[in-house]
Amino acid sequence: MSVALIKNIFFKKTVTPVPRRRTRPVSGFNNAEQPLLQPFEGIDSIGSNDTDIESQISSEKSSAPAARIDAQVIRDATIAARSDFASAVGLSDGLTVPFALTAGLSALGNTKVVIYGGIAELIAGMISMGLGGYLGAKSEAHSYEAQRRQTCEDVISKRSELLNNVDSVFELYELPQNILDDIKSHLDKSSKLADFVMQFELCTMKPAQSRPLISGITIAIGYGLGGLLPLLPYFFVSKDQVYKALNISIAVMVVVLFVFGYGKTCVVDGWRGGQNIRAGCGGGVQMVCVGGAAAACAMGLVKAFDQEGGSAMSF
C-alpha cells in the first residue's frame, strides 16, 4: 500500500469522511455505486416521531464523522481504470507480469538478458498502464458529463416522471407516504432535482478534475514498484548464476504475492475475526497461484522455443 501512502502525501485525497454506522459494510460492496441514502442508516433520529425531513438531516450533521480509505484509492493502487471502469491490473499486474517475464527469460541462462528485458518491459508497462489509467479516468469524466446533460434535459421535459420515480428510489427504506410527498414537493420547487436524480437514482458521482492525472501517476508508480521486486535479485549475482537469482526471486515473490493478496482482501473484508483471516489467506494463496502459474508458463514456453531454435540468446 506504499502507492496509496504516496498519494496521501502529495495529493491529500485518500480519506473521505462518512457517518458512523452500527454494522460492518458488506464484503465486496462497491462504495462508488451505492445509493447515497446509505449513510442515513443506523441514526437514532430515524426512529423518532419527527417526520420533518429537513430537521432529521440537520440533526445528522452534528454526528461525529469516521474516516476510511477511499475505495478509488485502493482501486488505483491495485487495478488500472479503463473504459469499463474496473478492468486491467495495476499493482497486481506489476507483481505478476514482470515476474513471469523474468522467470521466462531466466530459461536462457543469462542475467543480462533478464535485466535488460525486465527493465524494458518495466518502462513500457509503466507508460502503457499509466496512460490506460489516465484515459480511463478521462472517459469516466466524459461519461458523467454526458449523463449530466441528459439528466438536465429530462428535468425540463420529464419533470413529473422524475418526481414519480422518488417513490421507487425510497421504496427499499419503507418511508411513510407523507414523507415521500414532502420530498417530492420540495424537489419540485428546488433547482437540485438533477443532482438528486444523478446521486440517488443513477448513483453517479462527479469525478474530481484532477482524477485523470492522479490516476495515471498512481497506477504507473504502482506498476513500477511491483515490477521492480522480482528483478532485483538479478542485479546481485554474476552472469552465469541466473538460476540462483531465479530461486531468490521466486522466494521473494511468493512472500510478496501472498502478503499483497492477503492485504488487498482484508482491506475490503476487515482484518479481525476468523472469517476475515481465512478470506485474507484465500486471497493470498490466489495471488501466489496466479503469479506462479504465469511464471511457470512463461519459463516453459521460453525453454521450448529455445530448444527448438537450437541456440540461446547471448551478449
C-alpha positions in Angstrom: 0.0 0.0 0.0 3.0 2.3 -0.4 1.4 3.8 -3.5 -1.7 4.8 -1.5 0.7 6.4 1.1 2.5 8.4 -1.7 -0.9 9.6 -3.0 -1.9 10.6 0.5 1.2 12.7 1.0 1.2 14.5 -2.3 -2.5 14.8 -3.2 -4.2 14.5 0.2 -7.4 13.0 -1.1 -7.3 9.5 0.3 -9.6 9.9 3.2 -13.3 10.6 2.9 -15.5 11.3 6.0 -18.6 9.2 6.3 -21.1 9.0 9.2 -20.6 6.2 11.7 -22.6 3.0 11.2 -23.6 0.3 13.5 -22.7 -2.6 11.3 -19.7 -3.5 9.2 -20.0 -2.9 5.5 -20.9 -5.9 3.4 -17.8 -7.6 1.9 -17.1 -6.7 -1.7 -19.7 -3.9 -1.8 -18.9 -1.2 -4.4 -18.8 2.0 -2.4 -18.7 4.1 -5.6 -22.1 2.8 -6.8 -24.1 2.6 -3.6 -27.1 4.9 -3.1 -26.2 8.0 -1.1 -29.1 7.3 1.2 -27.0 4.6 2.8 -25.2 6.9 5.3 -28.5 7.8 7.0 -29.0 4.2 8.2 -28.4 3.5 11.8 -29.2 7.0 13.0 -31.3 7.1 16.1 -33.4 10.0 14.9 -34.9 7.9 12.2 -36.9 6.0 14.7 -38.4 9.1 16.3 -41.8 10.6 15.6 -40.3 13.6 13.9 -41.4 13.4 10.2 -39.7 16.6 9.2 -37.0 15.6 6.7 -35.0 18.8 7.0 -34.9 18.6 10.8 -33.7 15.0 10.6 -31.0 15.8 8.1 -29.8 18.8 10.1 -29.6 16.6 13.3 -27.3 14.2 11.5 -24.8 16.8 10.6 -23.9 17.1 14.2 -22.8 13.4 14.3 -19.0 12.9 14.5 -17.7 11.5 11.2 -15.5 8.5 11.0 -12.7 8.1 8.4 -11.9 5.3 6.0 -9.8 4.8 2.9 -11.3 6.0 -0.3 -12.3 3.0 -2.4 -11.0 4.7 -5.6 -7.5 5.0 -4.0 -7.5 1.2 -3.4 -8.7 0.7 -6.9 -5.8 2.8 -8.3 -3.3 1.1 -6.2 -4.4 -2.4 -7.2 -6.1 -2.0 -10.6 -6.0 0.3 -13.6 -9.1 2.1 -14.6 -10.1 1.6 -18.3 -13.3 2.4 -20.2 -15.1 -0.4 -18.4 -14.1 1.4 -15.1 -12.5 -1.6 -13.4 -10.6 -3.8 -15.8 -6.9 -4.4 -16.3 -4.4 -4.6 -13.4 -2.1 -2.1 -11.8 0.0 -3.0 -8.8 -1.1 -6.7 -9.1 -0.1 -6.6 -12.7 3.3 -5.2 -11.7 3.8 -8.1 -9.4 2.8 -10.8 -11.9 3.8 -9.7 -15.4 7.4 -8.8 -14.8 7.8 -11.8 -12.5 6.6 -14.1 -15.3 8.8 -12.3 -17.8 12.0 -12.5 -15.7 11.3 -16.2 -14.9 10.8 -16.9 -18.6 14.0 -15.1 -19.6 15.9 -16.9 -16.9 15.5 -20.0 -19.1 18.0 -18.5 -21.5 20.7 -18.7 -18.7 22.0 -15.1 -18.9 21.4 -12.5 -16.2 22.0 -9.6 -18.7 19.1 -10.8 -20.8 16.9 -10.9 -17.8 17.9 -7.5 -16.6 17.7 -5.7 -19.9 14.5 -7.4 -20.9 13.0 -6.8 -17.5 13.9 -3.1 -17.4 12.5 -2.6 -21.0 9.2 -4.3 -20.0 9.0 -2.3 -16.8 9.3 1.1 -18.6 6.9 0.1 -21.3 4.5 -1.3 -18.8 4.6 1.9 -16.6 3.9 4.0 -19.7 1.1 1.9 -21.0 -0.6 1.3 -17.6 -0.3 5.0 -16.7 -1.8 6.1 -20.0 -4.5 3.5 -19.6 -5.4 4.9 -16.2 -5.4 8.5 -17.4 -7.5 7.7 -20.5 -9.9 5.6 -18.4 -10.4 8.4 -15.9 -10.9 10.9 -18.7 -13.5 8.6 -20.3 -15.2 8.3 -16.9 -15.4 12.1 -16.6 -16.8 12.5 -20.1 -19.4 9.8 -19.4 -20.5 11.7 -16.3 -20.8 15.0 -18.2 -22.9 13.3 -20.9 -25.2 11.7 -18.3 -25.5 15.0 -16.5 -26.6 16.9 -19.7 -29.1 14.2 -20.5 -30.5 14.4 -16.9 -30.8 18.2 -17.1 -32.8 17.8 -20.3 -35.0 15.2 -18.7 -35.7 17.6 -15.8 -37.2 20.0 -18.2 -39.1 17.6 -20.4 -39.9 14.8 -18.0 -40.1 16.6 -14.6 -43.3 14.9 -13.4 -42.0 11.4 -14.4 -38.8 12.0 -12.5 -40.7 13.1 -9.4 -42.9 10.0 -9.6 -39.7 7.9 -9.5 -39.0 9.2 -6.0 -41.3 6.5 -4.6 -39.3 3.8 -6.3 -36.0 5.3 -5.1 -37.0 5.2 -1.5 -39.1 2.0 -1.7 -36.4 -0.1 0.0 -36.5 2.2 3.1 -40.3 1.9 3.7 -40.7 5.7 4.4 -44.2 6.9 5.2 -46.1 8.3 2.3 -46.4 11.8 3.9 -42.6 12.0 4.0 -42.3 10.9 0.3 -44.9 13.6 -0.6 -42.8 16.2 1.3 -39.7 15.1 -0.6 -41.4 15.3 -4.0 -42.9 18.7 -3.1 -39.5 20.0 -2.1 -37.7 18.7 -5.1 -40.4 20.1 -7.4 -39.6 23.6 -6.1 -35.9 23.0 -5.9 -33.2 23.5 -8.6 -31.4 20.4 -7.3 -33.7 17.9 -8.9 -31.0 17.0 -11.4 -28.5 16.4 -8.6 -31.0 14.2 -6.8 -31.5 12.1 -9.9 -27.8 11.7 -10.5 -26.9 10.8 -7.0 -29.9 8.7 -5.8 -31.4 7.3 -8.9 -28.4 6.9 -11.2 -25.9 6.5 -8.3 -23.3 8.6 -10.2 -20.7 10.7 -8.5 -18.9 13.6 -10.2 -15.2 12.7 -10.6 -12.6 15.3 -9.5 -10.9 17.3 -12.2 -7.5 16.1 -11.1 -8.6 12.5 -11.2 -7.1 11.5 -14.6 -3.6 12.8 -13.8 -3.6 11.4 -10.3 -4.9 8.0 -11.5 -2.3 7.8 -14.3 0.6 8.6 -12.0 -0.6 6.3 -9.2 -1.0 3.4 -11.5 2.3 3.9 -13.2 4.1 4.1 -9.9 2.3 1.1 -8.6 3.3 -1.0 -11.6 6.9 0.2 -11.4 7.2 -0.7 -7.7 5.6 -4.0 -8.1 7.6 -4.9 -11.2 11.0 -4.0 -9.7 10.8 -6.6 -6.9 11.3 -9.8 -9.0 14.0 -8.1 -11.0 16.2 -7.0 -8.0 18.0 -10.4 -7.3 19.4 -10.5 -10.8 21.5 -7.3 -10.1 23.4 -9.1 -7.3 24.6 -12.3 -9.0 27.1 -13.0 -11.7 26.3 -13.6 -15.3 26.2 -17.4 -15.0 24.2 -17.5 -11.7 20.9 -16.8 -13.3 19.1 -19.8 -11.7 20.4 -18.7 -8.2 18.8 -15.3 -8.8 15.6 -17.0 -10.1 15.3 -19.1 -6.9 15.7 -15.9 -4.8 13.2 -14.1 -7.0 10.7 -16.9 -6.6 11.1 -17.0 -2.8 10.7 -13.2 -2.6 7.7 -13.1 -4.9 5.9 -16.0 -3.1 6.0 -13.9 0.1 5.2 -10.6 -1.6 2.3 -12.0 -3.6 0.8 -13.7 -0.5 1.1 -10.5 1.6 -0.4 -8.4 -1.2 -3.3 -10.8 -1.8 -3.9 -11.0 2.0 -3.8 -7.3 2.4 -6.0 -6.5 -0.6 -8.7 -8.9 0.6 -8.6 -7.7 4.3 -8.7 -4.0 3.3 -12.2 -4.8 1.9 -13.4 -7.5 4.3 -11.7 -6.4 7.5 -8.7 -7.6 9.5 -10.2 -9.2 12.6 -12.2 -12.3 13.0 -11.6 -15.9 11.9 -13.7 -15.5 8.7 -11.8 -12.4 7.6 -8.4 -14.1 8.3 -9.5 -17.1 6.2 -10.6 -14.8 3.4 -7.3 -13.0 3.5 -5.4 -16.2 3.4 -7.5 -17.3 0.4 -6.7 -14.1 -1.4 -3.0 -14.5 -0.7 -3.0 -18.1 -2.0 -4.9 -17.0 -5.0 -2.3 -14.3 -5.9 0.5 -16.8 -5.4 -1.2 -19.3 -7.7 -1.8 -16.7 -10.4 1.7 -15.4 -10.3 3.3 -18.8 -10.1 1.2 -20.1 -13.0 2.1 -17.2 -15.2 5.8 -17.6 -14.4 5.8 -21.3 -15.0 4.1 -20.9 -18.3 6.5 -18.2 -19.4 9.5 -20.2 -18.4 8.2 -23.4 -20.1 7.5 -21.6 -23.4 10.9 -19.9 -23.5 12.6 -23.2 -22.9 10.6 -24.9 -25.6 11.3 -22.2 -28.1 15.0 -22.1 -27.1 15.4 -25.8 -27.6 13.5 -25.7 -30.9 15.7 -22.9 -32.2 18.9 -24.7 -31.1 20.6 -21.7 -29.7 20.3 -19.3 -26.7 20.5 -15.5 -26.8 23.8 -14.2 -25.6 25.6 -10.9 -25.3 
